């Protein structure tokens, strides 16, 4: 039985990972440590909350006393660090929490992992640490790190610290860098759920700039199957890029959502572009495919329909989320410009 600390397991990608992994195997015991910020939601985990191989602890990864207590109490020997402040727009509005969580929090986990001699520390990172691409080319694991937002800078800093602990102390680490995720349970500040929910409510769809910023999209379950593979078989000290080779401009995705929901393009509203908006991301995932045999299973056209259907069938979930604090953020981000 592998005793695994999963941080940020109540967030979008983390909760999808825990749900997937506990339904597919019984040799993992998961300790989920999550601060339950605005983006964390225990409702995401209701299907597995009574699983004998699962326990939840509310807490902050920057709390070294709590982190050390968890490692000792549960004899933690494996860590998967999903915990992060992750929304670029919020990092532009206020960067401090991004560096506190993403950098200091990661450092706390690394120090505890070194002290308790963990066998594997998997850092979940992002393709945004590479910066922005031109019209051609792909991010490989050898692409120099060149972050352009406070968010991506904080993730790049945490990645470099993870690598430093490997080289300095011999800590057994692996890093994954994934392209943009979509799927069920995603907080509606991100592009796809934001546009789905606004369309369902006949609200304007705010599009930054000309809408032609390109991202490489991957269904969250494909990402999590890749995480499982890297966790089990990835070479220590290595970085693995994860992407589905599905580049699409934001505007094309928005129009596809409108078509699926049978709404017109008059809902589109162009707004002032965000500062330093990276133009294009695209991942070369050759390494994980050749070394570990991973392949994306979901095609975008069918997976985006599955995602839209999930939001249609889970109205009570997102209605609770878009009330309260989220409304003030939405007002500030899109309607005050």
C-alpha positions as CSV (number, residue, x, y, z in Angstrom):
1,X,0.0,0.0,0.0
2,X,1.5,3.3,-1.1
3,X,0.7,6.1,1.4
4,X,0.5,9.2,-0.7
5,X,0.1,12.8,0.3
6,X,-2.0,14.6,-2.4
7,X,-2.0,18.3,-1.9
8,X,-4.7,20.5,-3.4
9,X,-6.9,17.4,-3.8
10,X,-10.2,19.4,-3.6
11,X,-9.4,21.5,-6.6
12,X,-10.3,20.8,-10.2
13,X,-7.4,18.6,-11.4
14,X,-6.6,17.2,-7.9
15,X,-10.2,16.0,-7.2
16,X,-10.5,14.5,-10.6
17,X,-7.2,12.6,-10.0
18,X,-8.3,11.3,-6.6
19,X,-11.7,10.2,-7.9
20,X,-10.0,8.5,-10.9
21,X,-7.3,6.8,-8.9
22,X,-9.4,5.5,-6.0
23,X,-11.9,4.0,-8.5
24,X,-9.2,2.3,-10.5
25,X,-6.9,0.8,-7.9
26,X,-6.8,-0.3,-4.3
27,X,-3.0,-0.1,-3.6
28,X,-3.0,3.7,-2.8
29,X,-3.9,5.3,0.5
30,X,-4.6,9.0,-0.2
31,X,-4.2,11.7,2.4
32,X,-5.7,14.8,0.8
33,X,-4.4,18.1,2.2
34,X,-6.3,21.1,1.0
35,X,-6.8,24.6,2.3
36,X,-10.3,24.9,0.7
37,X,-9.8,28.3,-0.8
38,X,-12.4,29.6,-3.2
39,X,-11.4,26.9,-5.8
40,X,-11.4,24.0,-3.4
41,X,-14.7,22.1,-3.0
42,X,-15.2,18.9,-1.0
43,X,-18.4,18.3,-2.9
44,X,-16.1,17.3,-5.8
45,X,-15.1,14.2,-3.7
46,X,-18.4,13.1,-2.3
47,X,-18.3,9.8,-4.3
48,X,-15.1,8.6,-2.5
49,X,-15.2,10.4,0.8
50,X,-16.1,7.2,2.7
51,X,-13.5,5.1,0.9
52,X,-11.3,3.3,3.4
53,X,-8.2,4.3,1.5
54,X,-8.9,8.0,1.8
55,X,-8.7,10.7,4.4
56,X,-9.1,14.5,4.2
57,X,-7.2,17.1,6.2
58,X,-8.0,20.8,5.9
59,X,-4.8,22.8,6.0
60,X,-2.3,25.0,4.3
61,X,0.9,23.6,2.7
62,X,2.8,26.6,4.1
63,X,2.1,25.3,7.7
64,X,5.3,23.4,8.3
65,X,4.1,22.1,11.7
66,X,0.9,20.6,10.2
67,X,2.8,19.2,7.2
68,X,5.4,17.5,9.4
69,X,2.6,16.1,11.6
70,X,0.9,14.5,8.5
71,X,4.1,13.0,7.3
72,X,4.8,11.4,10.6
73,X,1.2,10.3,11.5
74,X,0.5,8.7,8.1
75,X,4.1,7.5,7.4
76,X,4.0,9.4,4.1
77,X,6.5,8.1,1.5
78,X,5.0,9.6,-1.7
79,X,3.8,13.1,-2.5
80,X,1.9,14.5,-5.5
81,X,1.8,18.3,-5.2
82,X,-1.3,19.7,-7.0
83,X,-1.7,22.5,-4.6
84,X,-1.3,25.9,-6.3
85,X,-2.9,29.2,-6.9
86,X,-3.4,28.8,-10.6
87,X,-5.3,31.6,-12.3
88,X,-3.2,34.1,-14.3
89,X,-5.7,36.9,-14.0
90,X,-5.8,36.7,-10.2
91,X,-1.9,36.7,-10.1
92,X,-2.0,39.9,-12.1
93,X,-4.4,41.5,-9.7
94,X,-2.4,40.4,-6.6
95,X,0.7,38.2,-6.8
96,X,1.6,37.7,-3.1
97,X,-0.6,34.7,-2.4
98,X,0.9,33.0,-5.6
99,X,4.4,33.1,-4.2
100,X,3.3,32.2,-0.7
101,X,1.5,29.1,-1.8
102,X,3.4,28.0,-4.9
103,X,6.9,28.8,-3.8
104,X,7.0,28.8,0.0
105,X,4.4,26.0,0.2
106,X,6.4,23.8,-2.1
107,X,9.5,24.5,-0.1
108,X,7.7,23.4,3.1
109,X,6.7,20.1,1.4
110,X,10.3,19.6,0.0
111,X,11.8,20.1,3.5
112,X,9.4,17.6,5.0
113,X,10.0,15.2,2.2
114,X,13.7,15.4,2.8
115,X,13.3,14.9,6.5
116,X,11.0,11.9,6.2
117,X,12.9,10.4,3.3
118,X,10.1,10.1,0.8
119,X,10.5,7.7,-2.1
120,X,9.0,10.0,-4.7
121,X,7.9,13.6,-4.9
122,X,5.8,14.5,-8.0
123,X,5.5,18.2,-8.8
124,X,2.5,19.1,-10.9
125,X,3.5,22.1,-13.0
126,X,2.4,23.9,-16.1
127,X,3.5,24.6,-19.7
128,X,3.2,28.3,-18.8
129,X,6.7,28.2,-17.3
130,X,8.1,28.1,-20.8
131,X,6.6,31.5,-21.8
132,X,5.1,32.2,-25.2
133,X,5.6,30.6,-28.6
134,X,5.4,32.3,-32.0
135,X,3.4,31.0,-34.8
136,X,5.4,27.7,-35.0
137,X,7.3,25.4,-32.7
138,X,6.5,23.4,-29.6
139,X,7.6,23.4,-26.0
140,X,9.9,20.5,-25.3
141,X,11.5,19.5,-21.9
142,X,14.6,21.3,-23.1
143,X,12.8,24.6,-23.8
144,X,14.3,27.3,-21.5
145,X,12.0,28.5,-18.7
146,X,10.8,32.0,-19.5
147,X,7.7,32.8,-17.5
148,X,5.7,36.0,-18.3
149,X,3.1,36.3,-15.6
150,X,3.3,36.3,-11.8
151,X,1.5,32.9,-11.8
152,X,3.9,31.3,-14.2
153,X,6.9,32.9,-12.5
154,X,5.8,31.4,-9.2
155,X,5.4,27.9,-10.8
156,X,8.8,28.2,-12.5
157,X,10.4,29.1,-9.1
158,X,8.8,26.1,-7.4
159,X,10.0,23.8,-10.3
160,X,13.5,25.1,-10.0
161,X,13.5,24.5,-6.2
162,X,12.2,21.0,-6.7
163,X,15.1,20.3,-9.1
164,X,17.5,21.9,-6.7
165,X,16.4,19.6,-3.9
166,X,17.1,16.7,-6.3
167,X,20.6,17.8,-7.2
168,X,21.6,19.1,-3.8
169,X,20.0,16.5,-1.5
170,X,19.2,13.6,-3.8
171,X,15.5,14.0,-3.2
172,X,13.7,11.6,-5.6
173,X,11.6,14.0,-7.7
174,X,9.7,14.1,-11.0
175,X,8.0,17.1,-12.6
176,X,5.1,17.2,-15.0
177,X,4.2,20.2,-17.1
178,X,0.8,20.0,-18.7
179,X,-1.1,22.1,-21.2
180,X,-4.6,23.6,-20.5
181,X,-7.0,21.3,-18.8
182,X,-10.8,21.1,-19.2
183,X,-13.5,18.8,-18.0
184,X,-16.0,18.3,-15.0
185,X,-15.6,20.2,-11.7
186,X,-13.5,23.1,-13.1
187,X,-14.0,26.4,-11.3
188,X,-15.8,28.9,-13.6
189,X,-13.0,31.5,-13.7
190,X,-11.3,29.4,-16.4
191,X,-12.1,29.9,-20.1
192,X,-14.2,26.8,-20.9
193,X,-16.5,26.6,-17.8
194,X,-16.8,30.4,-17.8
195,X,-18.1,30.4,-21.4
196,X,-20.4,27.4,-20.8
197,X,-22.1,29.0,-17.8
198,X,-22.4,32.4,-19.3
199,X,-24.0,30.9,-22.4
200,X,-26.4,28.9,-20.3
201,X,-27.4,32.2,-18.5
202,X,-27.5,34.2,-21.7
203,X,-24.8,36.5,-20.4
204,X,-22.1,38.1,-22.5
205,X,-19.0,36.0,-23.2
206,X,-15.9,38.2,-22.4
207,X,-13.1,37.6,-24.9
208,X,-9.7,39.1,-24.3
209,X,-8.2,41.0,-27.2
210,X,-8.9,39.5,-30.6
211,X,-9.6,36.0,-29.1
212,X,-6.8,34.4,-31.2
213,X,-4.6,33.4,-28.3
214,X,-3.8,29.7,-28.9
215,X,-3.8,27.0,-26.2
216,X,-3.1,23.3,-26.3
217,X,-6.2,21.6,-24.7
218,X,-6.3,18.3,-22.8
219,X,-9.2,16.5,-21.1
220,X,-8.5,16.3,-17.4
221,X,-8.7,12.5,-17.3
222,X,-6.0,12.2,-20.0
223,X,-3.9,14.4,-17.8
224,X,-4.5,12.3,-14.7
225,X,-3.7,9.1,-16.4
226,X,-0.4,10.6,-17.5
227,X,0.2,11.7,-13.9
228,X,-0.4,8.2,-12.7
229,X,2.1,6.9,-15.2
230,X,4.8,9.4,-14.3
231,X,4.2,8.8,-10.6
232,X,4.7,5.0,-11.1
233,X,7.3,4.9,-13.8
234,X,8.8,8.3,-14.5
235,X,12.6,8.6,-14.3
236,X,13.7,10.4,-11.2
237,X,15.0,13.9,-11.7
238,X,13.2,14.2,-15.1
239,X,10.6,16.6,-16.5
240,X,7.7,15.2,-18.6
241,X,5.6,17.4,-20.8
242,X,1.9,16.4,-21.1
243,X,-0.3,17.6,-24.0
244,X,-2.9,16.3,-26.4
245,X,-1.6,18.2,-29.5
246,X,-4.9,20.0,-29.7
247,X,-4.2,23.7,-30.5
248,X,-7.1,26.0,-30.7
249,X,-7.7,29.7,-30.5
250,X,-9.9,30.9,-27.6
251,X,-12.4,32.3,-30.1
252,X,-12.8,29.0,-31.9
253,X,-13.6,27.2,-28.6
254,X,-16.1,29.9,-27.6
255,X,-17.9,29.6,-31.0
256,X,-17.9,25.8,-30.6
257,X,-19.6,26.1,-27.2
258,X,-22.2,28.5,-28.6
259,X,-22.9,26.0,-31.4
260,X,-23.3,23.1,-29.0
261,X,-25.7,25.1,-26.8
262,X,-27.5,26.5,-29.9
263,X,-26.8,30.1,-29.0
264,X,-25.8,33.0,-31.3
265,X,-22.4,34.8,-31.6
266,X,-24.0,38.1,-30.5
267,X,-23.2,36.9,-26.9
268,X,-19.5,37.4,-27.7
269,X,-18.1,40.6,-26.1
270,X,-14.5,41.6,-26.8
271,X,-12.8,43.2,-23.7
272,X,-9.4,44.8,-23.1
273,X,-6.6,42.2,-23.3
274,X,-5.0,41.2,-20.1
275,X,-1.4,42.5,-19.5
276,X,1.3,40.3,-20.9
277,X,-1.1,37.8,-22.5
278,X,1.0,35.0,-23.9
279,X,0.0,34.4,-27.6
280,X,0.5,30.7,-28.0
281,X,1.3,27.5,-26.1
282,X,1.9,24.1,-27.6
283,X,3.3,21.0,-26.1
284,X,5.6,18.3,-27.5
285,X,4.7,15.2,-25.5
286,X,7.0,12.8,-27.4
287,X,9.0,12.0,-24.3
288,X,6.2,10.7,-22.2
289,X,4.8,8.8,-25.2
290,X,8.0,7.1,-26.1
291,X,9.3,6.4,-22.6
292,X,6.1,5.6,-20.7
293,X,3.7,4.6,-23.5
294,X,1.1,7.3,-22.7
295,X,-1.4,8.5,-25.3
296,X,-4.3,10.9,-25.0
297,X,-7.6,8.9,-25.3
298,X,-10.1,11.7,-25.6
299,X,-10.8,13.7,-28.8
300,X,-11.6,17.3,-28.3
301,X,-14.9,17.4,-30.1
302,X,-16.4,14.5,-28.0
303,X,-14.8,15.6,-24.8
304,X,-16.0,19.1,-25.0
305,X,-19.5,17.8,-25.5
306,X,-19.0,15.5,-22.4
307,X,-17.9,18.6,-20.5
308,X,-20.8,20.8,-21.6
309,X,-23.2,17.9,-20.7
310,X,-21.7,17.7,-17.2
311,X,-22.4,21.3,-16.5
312,X,-25.9,20.9,-17.9
313,X,-26.5,18.0,-15.5
314,X,-24.9,19.6,-12.5
315,X,-26.6,23.0,-12.3
316,X,-26.8,22.9,-8.5
317,X,-23.0,22.5,-8.2
318,X,-22.2,25.5,-10.3
319,X,-25.0,27.7,-9.0
320,X,-23.6,27.5,-5.5
321,X,-20.1,28.2,-6.8
322,X,-21.0,31.3,-8.9
323,X,-22.7,33.0,-5.9
324,X,-21.0,35.2,-3.3
325,X,-17.3,35.9,-3.6
326,X,-17.1,34.8,-7.2
327,X,-19.5,37.6,-8.2
328,X,-17.3,40.4,-6.9
329,X,-14.2,38.8,-8.7
330,X,-16.2,38.6,-12.0
331,X,-17.3,42.2,-11.7
332,X,-13.8,43.4,-11.1
333,X,-12.2,41.3,-13.8
334,X,-14.6,41.8,-16.7
335,X,-17.3,44.4,-16.1
336,X,-15.2,47.2,-14.6
337,X,-13.0,47.6,-17.8
